[in-house]
Amino acid sequence: MPLRSASRMGVTTISVPLGQRSYEVCIAPAGAVDMAQGIAAALGKPTGAAVLVDSRLGELSPRVQPLVEALATHLPRVRRLDLPAGESCKTLAAIEHTCGWLADNGYDRGAALVGIGGGATSDHTGFAAAIYLRGIAYATCPTTLLAMVDASVGGKTGVDLAAGKNLVGAFHQPRAVMADPAFLDSLPTREFAAGMAEVVKAGLIADAALLDTLEAQAGAPMPAAVLARVIEAAVRVKVDVVAADERESGRRAVLNFGHTVGHAIEAASGFRLLHGEAVSLGMIAALALGVARGVTEPGLLVRMTALLARLGLPVDVKHRLGADVLDRMGFDKKRVSDKVRFVLVPRPGQAIVEGIALDDLKPQLLAAL
Ligand SMILES: NC(=O)c1ccc[n+]([C@@H]2O[C@H](COP(=O)([O-])OP(=O)(O)OC[C@H]3O[C@@H](n4cnc5c(N)ncnc54)[C@H](O)[C@@H]3O)[C@@H](O)[C@H]2O)c1
């Protein structure tokens, strides 16, 4: 499995141009002090800062406490709250706990939140910031590959309900995203591979050269400088799409590539599959469907199957498309009436959205695989 060796490398800053809500994503092997300075500068002069930390990350990574301490030297009234690890922080109960804790600790409307953790932490932090006292500022330090390239960029925040994932939420843009790839040192291999699925997606929908880079690297350890470039390229894809469609009314749908089938497979697995693993399978299904509909270059399916497998991701989608999975596609949030807005990739770096009737989609998918 190709892995990373995050160490020192150059600092990259990517602007997210959203008018008054603009901010910067910094990909920086910056070290705690520089990260804290960058966050403090972006937050302006908050009256206090609450640092929300994924509790498992807090146990595993030696980088967390120095960062919290550095934040405390650059921001007023810094207190740390450890969140339930991973997805378990994405509940309304956990949000209520965080908001109660903020109130008990006297954080007012001028205060800010800083989230340190994966996508679950950034979703929790952003949503708490969106609703506490009707909205306060926040920044995130993403610590998983998926959070760096996807979850922390774009301002979608939220939590899960028993009825489904991400059903309650708000758009609330951060003031800064500060990603140090060195945090990935402690990330389990499986989680790293899952993040790579979203990197491949970014390449497929908008950056053919990123796919070339991944193919040149997959199978060997990825040098730190290459990993930083890969993260940067994937972030740029997401930033470009978000900047063109902040509220997901049009272009942003292309980010859903691989997700119509992927979400259904993920849910049908009882969430035993990681999101990125399900997206890998969903991308294979979407490419196969594109080939069957005469939209996608046939060679691309072969190429991407090989790449995703070499990245340590599952590709055996045919055996996973049971009736339960196909039925779940009908519940896709992105569905419009009886049609699913399905994203297809004709060639590397290009995505199109087609409305496909649900009744046609199921047999076409089964025939395509
Ligand atoms: N808002 C968005 O636009 C958006 C986009 C994509 C995904 N998401 C959300 O992101 C979440 C998935 O994010 P994720 O994959 O980062 O998962 P996660 O936040 O659940 O983290 C995965 C696991 O890794 C641990 N962890 C985090 N950083 C670590 C590190 N550096 N070292 C060791 N362990 C570490 C966590 O404790 C957790 O167990 C989902 O809830 C998904 O809905 C949101």
The ligand as an ORCA input file, in Angstrom:
! r2SCAN-3c Opt
* xyz 0 1
  N     -18.842     18.710      4.974
  C     -18.426     18.138      3.876
  O     -18.380     18.742      2.803
  C     -17.986     16.707      3.937
  C     -17.383     16.110      2.827
  C     -16.958     14.803      2.927
  C     -17.118     14.114      4.115
  N     -17.716     14.712      5.173
  C     -17.891     14.010      6.441
  O     -16.604     13.680      6.953
  C     -16.717     12.520      7.762
  C     -15.632     11.563      7.373
  O     -14.394     12.200      7.596
  P     -13.094     11.359      7.935
  O     -12.901     10.309      6.929
  O     -12.011     12.342      8.175
  O     -13.509     10.568      9.232
  P     -13.451     10.878     10.805
  O     -13.448     12.297     11.126
  O     -14.523     10.019     11.389
  O     -12.032     10.270     11.193
  C     -11.757      8.911     10.909
  C     -11.058      8.250     12.098
  O      -9.721      8.699     12.152
  C      -9.419      9.202     13.467
  N      -8.416     10.225     13.211
  C      -8.606     11.477     12.741
  N      -7.410     12.033     12.480
  C      -6.468     11.120     12.797
  C      -5.056     11.108     12.743
  N      -4.356     12.124     12.228
  N      -4.407     10.014     13.215
  C      -5.108      8.945     13.683
  N      -6.437      8.886     13.731
  C      -7.101      9.959     13.292
  C     -10.737      9.595     14.030
  O     -10.745      9.492     15.438
  C     -11.691      8.576     13.434
  O     -11.685      7.397     14.194
  C     -18.114     11.955      7.538
  O     -18.913     12.264      8.640
  C     -18.600     12.692      6.302
  O     -19.996     12.836      6.286
  C     -18.139     15.985      5.106
*
